Amino acid sequence: MLTHEPGEPLAAAGHHSAYQCWAAAYPYETTPVSLGIHAARNPRLALRWLQHRAQEIIDQLDPPHARPGLHWLTDEAEHERVLSYLAAGTAYQLTLYDENTHYVLVASPPAPPP
């Protein structure tokens, strides 16, 4: 069973200078489901949130579908790449799949000041 982390839109919560993180499930043939949003103070905390949400999703997948996510969780070089992207102002996306759904996890750098 997928869990949902309720939350308000990040901009409405006053997190314009935060790294914006979100996760969603996109079941084939139905409406997307939000799996949570989070405002992180820095790239490392954004990565930590992605890892936590990815683990929760992976825990609910069958082993063949969980394998790529489990590899991502232990791939330190990829984690360094995430941190580099975010620090340079580039968003990062991780997508996981099973037979009926794809799961998207995103961390985006803060928007530039207006």
C-alpha positions in Angstrom: 0.0 0.0 0.0 1.3 3.4 -0.9 1.3 6.1 1.8 0.6 9.8 1.3 2.4 12.6 3.1 0.0 15.5 3.2 1.4 19.0 2.8 0.7 22.4 1.5 2.3 23.8 -1.7 5.9 24.8 -1.0 5.5 28.4 -2.2 2.4 28.8 0.0 4.4 27.5 3.0 6.9 30.3 2.5 9.8 28.1 1.3 10.9 30.2 -1.7 14.6 29.7 -0.8 14.4 26.0 0.0 15.2 23.0 -2.1 11.8 21.8 -3.2 11.3 18.0 -3.1 8.3 16.0 -4.2 7.3 12.5 -5.0 4.3 11.2 -7.0 2.9 7.9 -8.3 1.6 7.8 -11.8 -0.6 4.8 -12.1 -1.4 3.9 -15.7 -5.0 4.7 -16.6 -5.7 6.6 -13.4 -5.1 10.0 -11.7 -1.6 10.7 -10.3 -1.1 10.4 -6.5 1.1 12.8 -4.5 3.5 10.9 -2.2 4.7 13.9 -0.4 6.4 17.3 -0.6 9.2 18.7 1.4 11.3 21.9 1.7 14.9 21.2 2.4 17.4 23.8 3.6 20.3 22.4 1.6 21.2 19.8 -1.1 22.3 17.2 1.4 18.9 17.4 3.2 17.1 17.2 -0.1 19.1 14.1 -1.0 18.3 12.6 2.4 14.5 13.2 1.7 14.8 11.6 -1.7 16.5 8.6 -0.2 13.9 8.2 2.6 11.0 8.5 0.1 12.7 6.1 -2.3 13.2 3.5 0.4 9.5 3.8 1.3 8.5 3.2 -2.3 11.0 0.4 -2.8 9.8 -1.4 0.3 6.4 -1.8 -1.4 7.7 -3.1 -4.8 8.2 -6.7 -5.8 11.9 -7.6 -5.8 12.5 -7.4 -9.6 11.1 -3.9 -9.6 12.8 -2.9 -6.4 16.3 -3.8 -7.6 17.1 -0.6 -9.5 15.9 1.5 -6.6 18.0 -0.5 -4.1 21.0 0.0 -6.4 20.3 3.8 -6.4 20.1 3.8 -2.6 23.7 2.4 -2.4 25.2 4.3 -5.3 27.4 6.9 -3.6 28.7 8.2 -6.9 25.2 9.0 -8.0 24.4 10.6 -4.6 27.5 12.9 -5.2 26.0 13.7 -8.6 22.7 14.6 -7.0 24.5 17.0 -4.6 26.5 18.5 -7.5 23.4 19.1 -9.6 21.5 20.7 -6.8 24.4 22.9 -5.8 24.8 24.0 -9.4 21.1 24.9 -9.7 20.0 21.9 -11.6 17.0 19.7 -10.6 17.4 16.0 -10.1 14.8 13.3 -10.9 14.6 9.6 -10.0 12.0 7.4 -11.6 11.1 3.9 -10.5 8.7 1.5 -12.2 6.5 -1.5 -11.6 3.9 -3.1 -13.9 1.2 -0.6 -13.4 2.8 2.6 -12.0 5.8 4.8 -12.3 7.1 6.7 -9.3 8.8 10.1 -9.7 10.9 11.7 -7.1 12.3 15.2 -7.7 14.5 17.7 -5.9 14.8 21.2 -7.3 17.1 24.0 -6.3 15.6 27.2 -4.9 14.1 29.6 -7.3 16.1 32.8 -7.9 14.9 35.8 -6.0 12.3 37.9 -7.8 
